Amino acid sequence: MTMFHRCLEKFTTPEQHDKWVPKSLQYDIHGCYAQTEIGHGSDVAGLLTTATYDKKTDEFVIHTPEPKATKWWPGELGRLANYAVVFA
């Protein structure tokens, strides 16, 4: 809740904020913070995951180019979340 919700509070547009923050506060969604990659930990400058915006579908395409770019969570965070803030 701490990292996921804070990202929603700080990194969203007003429209996104109005849609997602109440859902997070009411636990209608369960999110995780996806920054750490298995190959290098939480080194933000070394992230290998990419996010490319697709205008046709109005969504981001997330790409993990190699195994060491796999997102990694401590404990059960990645297994219990149904939403993620993904750093790429």
N, C-alpha and C positions, 0 to 999 in steps of 0.2 A: 504494500500500500504506500509506503513512504516514498520510494523512488518513482514508482509509476504515477501516483497521484500528483506529486510535485511537478513532474514533467508535463502532465496535462494542464496544471495551473500556469506554468511558465512558458511553454513552447507552442501553445495553440492559438489559432486566430479566435476572435470573439465568437464566431459561429461554432467553431469546433469546441471551444470552452463550454458554451451553453448546452451543447449536445452531450459531451462526454464527462464533464466534471460531476454533474449530478448523478450520473449512472455509477461513477466510481465511488462517490460518497455513500450511496445507498447500497453498495455491493451488488448492483445488478450486473456489473462486469468485474472480472478479477484479472488484474494485469500484472505484468512483470516488466522489468527494466532490462533490455537486451543490449548490453554494451560489450561485456567480456567475451573474448573469443579464445577458444581452447589453445591456440598456438602461441599466444603472447599475453594473456591476461587482460587487464583493463587499460592497456596502452592505447589511448584514443588515436594518437597519430599513426599507429600501426594497423588500424582496422582494415580488413580485407573485404568485408561485406560491402556490396554496393546497393544503392536504391536508385532506380531510374524511373522518372515519371513518364507514364504512357498517356499521352493526350487523348488517344482514341477511347481508352477504357476509363479515363479519369482516376487512375490508381498508380501506386508505386509498385514496381516489380523488384523484389528483393532477390539478390543473387549472392550465393556463397561459392566463390570460385574454387575453393580447395578445402580439404578436411580441416586444416588448422584455422580456418575462418568460421568454423562451427560455433554458434553462440553457446555459452556455458553459464549455468546458474548454480549458485550454492543451494543445497537442500532441495526442496520440492518446488521451488518457484516456477520452473519451466514446465512442470507436469501439471500444476493446478491452475495455471492462468489460461484464460480464453482470449486475452488481448495482450499486446506487447507494445512497448515503446522501443523501436529498433533503431540503434545507432549504426550508421553506415557511412 
